[in-house]
Amino acid sequence: MSTSRYTRLVSAATAGALVLPFAGCAAIEMPGFGAGDEPSADPQPAIVGEFHGAGASSQESAMEAWITGFQEQHPKAAISYDPIGSGDGRESFLAGETAFGASDIALSDEEMAASGPACDGGNAIDLPVYISPIAVAFNLEGIDQLNLSSDLIARIFTGQITQWNDPAIAAVNPDAKLPALGITPVHRSDDSGTTENFTDYLHATTPQSWPFEPDGLWPSQEGFAAEGTGGVTDTVRSTPGGITYADASRTTDLGRVSIKVGDEYVAYSADAAAAVVDVSPRIENRYEHDLAFVLDRTIDKPFAYPMVLVSYLVVCSRYEDKAKGNFVKEFVAYVASAEGQQRAAGATGSAVISSDLQEWIGDAAKSIYLTRDRPDDEADG
């Protein structure tokens, strides 16, 4: 990881970086565990210092709400978040440059295996804290909603359908006055978890029209590229005929697509997105407390919206730095709490995670080990 990327994490002057003020003074000495490698017994330790995270741009608005709420309870903590994308966020975290990462896809087995050095010999865990629909959003004057199947979406983004008044689009939108205007697809230029979720949905539901494997990097040369959620949505806002995919919370002033689920067209909603997670299994054979899901993209029930992303906080099971570990424990617990989830939902329209998930993530937070809470002569065994 380059020095310039790390500088972006801590500089308020960086474009897109979220930094909230540090209100503290001198660090407070925290009590140790005593003997044994055990989680902290202090139910709410003082959180003092500067802490940095980076990752998914989809979480940017939710993260701002979480940080604000957390700092109301812990005013001596300064927290910054850089929405550099899921791929770069995971890379920064695994390089040990951030206290936590954020990603719209779970860590791969290879990334998990590589997490030991950053996690004091422990491992990383994925904690699903943000559930949001991915909206297909467009810029057509006078049109706020269109129906499109995954087949039509795939053909638009691969350049097979190039005009908004194409007969295939008109056939499923008989009441829309579609213009004779060229379609400009806009995709992410960075390594994006939203892209991986979007391409996973297309590959699962229309593999003949979308032959590409799911990937965080855009696989086609068609259309325009822009960096981050803000980049693609701003490009579409300034481009008549533009279309993109993005976290739904960032598309409220654009036209949106209702996608075909079974025999019906379903508009995005937080509840419909959460329904997909509720019926999806967890990935097997993961580390203890890891909560990664395999999303069911082919569900055909109209109560569900399968073009959804589950965005994770990525944290360590062990922290050598006591202040950082205490921060992560408390921050994770807050984000997963009823208050934290309501703050995010109010700011973004995201789904509130289930009470079961809130409890499981809370247990994961409590399990985090703080190595320096042990006496130095026991730290090595």
C-alpha positions in Angstrom: 0.0 0.0 0.0 1.4 3.3 -1.0 2.1 6.2 1.3 -0.2 8.4 -0.7 -3.2 6.1 -0.1 -2.5 6.1 3.7 -2.3 9.9 3.6 -5.8 10.0 2.1 -7.1 8.1 5.1 -6.1 10.8 7.6 -6.4 14.0 5.6 -9.6 16.0 5.8 -8.6 17.8 2.7 -8.8 14.6 0.6 -11.8 14.5 -1.8 -14.5 12.2 -0.5 -12.9 11.4 2.7 -15.1 11.6 5.8 -13.3 12.9 8.9 -15.1 14.0 12.1 -13.4 16.1 14.7 -11.2 14.9 17.6 -12.6 16.3 20.8 -10.2 14.7 23.3 -7.1 15.5 25.3 -4.5 13.2 26.8 -4.9 9.5 26.5 -6.5 7.6 29.4 -4.6 4.7 30.9 -6.8 1.6 30.6 -6.8 -1.3 33.1 -5.4 -4.6 32.0 -7.0 -8.1 32.0 -4.7 -9.8 34.4 -3.6 -13.3 33.4 -5.1 -15.1 30.4 -6.0 -14.2 26.8 -9.5 -13.0 27.3 -11.8 -10.3 25.9 -12.0 -7.0 27.8 -14.2 -7.1 30.9 -14.9 -3.3 30.8 -18.4 -3.0 29.3 -17.8 0.5 28.0 -14.1 1.6 28.0 -13.2 5.2 27.3 -12.4 5.5 23.6 -9.6 8.0 23.0 -7.5 8.5 19.9 -7.6 8.7 16.1 -9.0 5.7 14.2 -9.2 5.2 10.5 -11.3 3.0 8.1 -11.6 2.7 4.4 -13.6 0.9 1.8 -17.0 0.7 0.1 -18.4 4.0 -1.2 -21.9 2.5 -0.8 -21.4 2.8 3.0 -20.3 6.4 2.9 -23.6 8.0 4.1 -24.3 5.3 6.6 -20.8 5.6 7.9 -21.2 9.3 8.4 -24.4 8.6 10.5 -22.6 5.9 12.5 -19.6 8.0 13.2 -21.7 11.0 14.3 -23.8 8.8 16.7 -20.7 7.0 18.1 -18.9 10.3 18.8 -21.9 11.5 20.7 -21.2 8.7 23.1 -17.4 8.8 22.8 -16.4 12.5 22.2 -12.7 11.8 22.6 -12.6 9.6 19.6 -11.7 11.0 16.1 -12.8 8.7 13.3 -12.1 9.0 9.6 -13.5 7.0 6.7 -12.2 7.1 3.2 -14.7 5.7 0.6 -12.0 4.4 -1.8 -14.0 1.3 -2.9 -14.3 -2.2 -1.6 -11.2 -3.6 -3.3 -8.9 -0.9 -2.1 -10.5 -0.9 1.3 -9.8 -4.6 1.8 -6.3 -4.1 0.5 -5.7 -1.3 3.0 -7.1 -3.3 5.9 -5.0 -6.4 5.1 -1.9 -4.2 4.9 -2.6 -3.2 8.5 -3.2 0.5 7.5 -6.7 0.8 8.9 -8.6 -0.2 12.1 -11.4 -1.6 9.9 -12.3 -2.1 6.3 -15.7 -2.0 4.6 -16.6 -4.1 1.6 -19.7 -4.9 -0.5 -18.4 -8.5 -0.8 -17.0 -10.8 1.8 -13.3 -11.6 2.0 -12.2 -14.4 -0.2 -10.6 -17.5 1.3 -7.2 -16.3 0.1 -7.7 -12.9 1.7 -8.8 -14.6 4.9 -5.6 -16.7 4.9 -3.5 -13.6 4.4 -5.1 -11.7 7.3 -2.9 -13.0 10.1 -0.2 -10.4 10.0 -2.7 -7.5 10.2 -4.6 -9.3 12.9 -1.9 -10.1 15.4 -1.8 -13.7 14.4 -5.6 -14.0 14.5 -7.9 -13.6 11.5 -10.3 -11.2 9.8 -14.0 -11.5 10.1 -16.9 -10.2 7.9 -19.8 -8.6 9.7 -22.9 -7.7 7.6 -24.0 -4.3 8.9 -25.5 -2.6 5.8 -28.2 -4.1 3.5 -29.2 -2.0 0.6 -30.8 -2.4 -2.9 -28.8 -1.7 -5.9 -30.8 0.6 -8.2 -30.5 0.8 -12.0 -30.8 4.5 -12.4 -31.3 6.5 -15.6 -31.6 10.1 -16.9 -34.6 10.5 -19.2 -36.6 13.7 -19.0 -40.2 13.2 -17.9 -39.7 9.5 -17.1 -39.3 8.4 -13.4 -39.7 4.6 -13.7 -39.2 1.9 -16.3 -39.6 -1.9 -16.3 -36.6 -3.9 -17.3 -35.8 -7.6 -17.1 -32.2 -8.7 -16.2 -31.9 -9.8 -19.9 -32.6 -6.2 -21.1 -30.3 -4.7 -18.5 -27.5 -7.0 -19.6 -28.1 -6.2 -23.2 -28.0 -2.5 -22.5 -24.7 -2.7 -20.5 -23.1 -4.8 -23.2 -24.1 -2.4 -26.0 -26.5 -4.8 -27.7 -29.4 -2.3 -27.1 -28.3 1.3 -27.9 -31.5 3.3 -28.2 -34.1 4.1 -25.5 -37.0 3.6 -27.9 -35.7 0.1 -28.8 -38.7 -2.2 -29.4 -37.7 -4.5 -26.7 -37.8 -1.7 -24.1 -41.0 -0.3 -25.5 -42.7 -3.7 -25.3 -42.5 -3.8 -21.5 -43.1 -0.1 -21.0 -46.2 0.6 -23.3 -47.2 3.8 -21.4 -43.8 5.4 -21.5 -43.0 8.0 -24.1 -39.5 6.7 -24.9 -37.3 9.2 -26.8 -35.2 8.4 -29.9 -32.1 8.9 -27.7 -28.9 7.0 -27.5 -28.2 5.0 -24.3 -25.0 5.8 -22.4 -24.1 3.0 -19.9 -21.9 4.2 -17.1 -20.0 1.7 -14.9 -17.4 1.9 -12.1 -13.8 2.3 -13.0 -12.5 1.1 -9.6 -12.5 -2.3 -8.0 -16.1 -2.2 -6.6 -18.2 -4.5 -4.5 -21.3 -2.9 -6.0 -20.0 -4.0 -9.4 -19.4 -7.5 -8.2 -22.9 -7.7 -6.7 -24.5 -6.2 -9.9 -22.6 -8.6 -12.2 -23.3 -11.5 -9.9 -27.1 -10.7 -10.3 -26.8 -10.6 -14.1 -24.7 -13.7 -14.4 -27.1 -15.7 -12.1 -30.3 -14.5 -13.8 -29.3 -14.2 -17.5 -26.1 -16.0 -18.2 -26.7 -16.1 -22.0 -26.9 -12.3 -22.2 -24.3 -11.8 -19.5 -21.6 -14.4 -20.0 -19.0 -12.7 -17.7 -18.2 -14.1 -14.3 -19.0 -11.9 -11.3 -16.1 -9.5 -10.6 -15.4 -6.2 -8.9 -13.7 -5.0 -12.1 -16.0 -4.2 -15.0 -15.5 -6.8 -17.7 -16.7 -5.0 -20.8 -15.3 -2.1 -22.9 -18.8 -0.7 -23.5 -19.9 2.6 -22.0 -18.2 5.2 -19.8 -16.3 4.6 -16.6 -16.3 6.8 -13.4 -14.9 6.3 -10.0 -17.0 5.5 -7.0 -20.8 5.7 -6.4 -20.7 9.5 -6.6 -18.8 9.3 -9.9 -21.2 7.1 -11.7 -24.3 8.9 -10.4 -23.0 12.4 -11.1 -22.1 11.3 -14.7 -25.6 10.1 -15.3 -27.1 13.3 -13.8 -25.1 15.3 -16.4 -25.8 12.9 -19.3 -29.2 12.7 -20.9 -29.8 9.1 -21.8 -27.3 7.9 -19.2 -27.8 4.7 -17.1 -25.9 3.2 -14.3 -26.1 0.9 -11.2 -25.5 2.2 -7.7 -26.5 2.0 -4.1 -30.1 3.1 -4.1 -29.6 5.7 -1.5 -27.5 7.8 -4.0 -30.1 7.7 -6.8 -33.2 9.4 -5.3 -33.2 12.2 -8.0 -32.9 9.9 -11.0 -35.3 7.6 -12.7 -35.2 4.0 -11.4 -35.8 0.6 -12.9 -38.3 -2.0 -11.5 -36.7 -5.4 -12.2 -38.5 -8.5 -13.2 -38.8 -11.1 -10.4 -40.7 -14.1 -11.5 -43.6 -12.8 -13.5 -43.8 -9.4 -11.9 -41.8 -6.2 -12.0 -40.6 -5.2 -8.5 -39.4 -1.7 -7.4 -36.5 -1.6 -5.0 -37.2 -1.2 -1.3 -35.3 -1.8 1.9 -37.8 -4.5 3.0 -37.6 -6.3 -0.3 -33.8 -6.2 -0.2 -33.7 -7.6 3.4 -36.1 -10.4 2.4 -33.3 -11.8 0.1 -30.8 -11.9 2.9 -33.4 -13.6 5.2 -33.7 -16.6 2.8 -30.0 -16.8 1.8 -27.5 -19.2 3.5 -24.2 -18.3 5.1 -20.9 -19.3 3.5 -19.8 -22.5 5.1 -16.4 -23.3 6.7 -15.5 -19.8 7.7 -13.8 -18.6 10.9 -15.8 -18.3 14.1 -18.0 -15.2 14.1 -17.6 -14.6 10.4 -21.1 -13.9 9.0 -20.7 -13.9 5.2 -23.8 -14.7 3.0 -24.4 -16.4 -0.3 -27.2 -14.3 -1.7 -30.0 -16.0 -3.6 -30.2 -14.0 -6.9 -32.7 -16.3 -8.6 -35.5 -16.0 -6.1 -38.8 -15.6 -8.0 -41.0 -14.2 -5.3 -42.3 -10.7 -5.7 -41.7 -9.8 -2.1 -38.0 -9.9 -2.8 -35.6 -7.6 -4.7 -32.5 -9.8 -5.6 -30.3 -7.0 -7.0 -29.1 -6.3 -3.5 -25.8 -5.7 -1.8 -24.8 -6.8 1.7 -21.9 -4.6 2.9 -19.6 -5.8 5.6 -17.4 -4.3 8.3 -14.2 -6.2 8.1 -12.4 -6.3 11.4 -9.8 -8.5 13.2 -10.4 -11.2 15.8 -7.3 -9.9 17.6 -5.7 -6.5 18.0 -2.2 -5.9 19.4 -3.0 -2.2 20.0 -5.3 -1.9 23.0 -6.8 1.5 22.1 -7.6 0.3 18.5 -9.1 -2.9 19.7 -11.3 -1.2 22.2 -12.4 1.2 19.6 -13.3 -1.6 17.1 -15.2 -3.6 19.8 -17.3 -0.6 20.7 -17.8 0.7 17.2 -18.9 -2.7 15.8 -21.4 -3.0 18.7 -22.8 0.5 18.1 -23.1 0.0 14.3 -25.0 -3.3 14.8 -27.2 -1.9 17.6 -30.8 -0.9 17.1 -29.8 2.8 17.4 -27.0 2.4 14.9 -29.1 0.6 12.4 -31.9 3.2 12.7 -29.4 6.0 12.2 -28.2 4.4 8.9 -31.7 3.6 7.7 -32.7 7.2 8.4 -29.7 8.6 6.5 -29.8 6.2 3.5 -33.1 4.2 3.4 -31.1 1.0 4.0 -32.7 -2.1 5.6 -32.3 -2.5 9.3 -30.6 -5.9 9.9 -32.6 -8.5 11.7 -32.5 -8.8 15.5 -30.7 -12.2 15.1 -27.9 -10.5 13.1 -27.7 -7.7 15.6 -27.2 -10.3 18.3 -24.6 -12.3 16.4 -22.6 -9.2 15.5 -22.7 -8.1 19.1 -21.3 -11.4 20.2 -18.6 -11.1 17.6 -17.7 -7.7 19.0 -17.4 -9.1 22.5 -15.1 -11.9 21.3 -12.4 -9.6 19.9 -9.1 -10.2 21.9 -6.9 -7.3 23.0 -3.4 -8.8 23.2 -1.8 -6.0 25.2 -4.4 -6.6 28.0 -2.2 -9.5 29.1 1.0 -9.0 31.1 4.0 -8.7 28.9 5.6 -11.9 30.3 2.5 -13.9 29.2 2.0 -12.3 25.8 4.0 -14.9 24.0 2.4 -17.9 25.6 
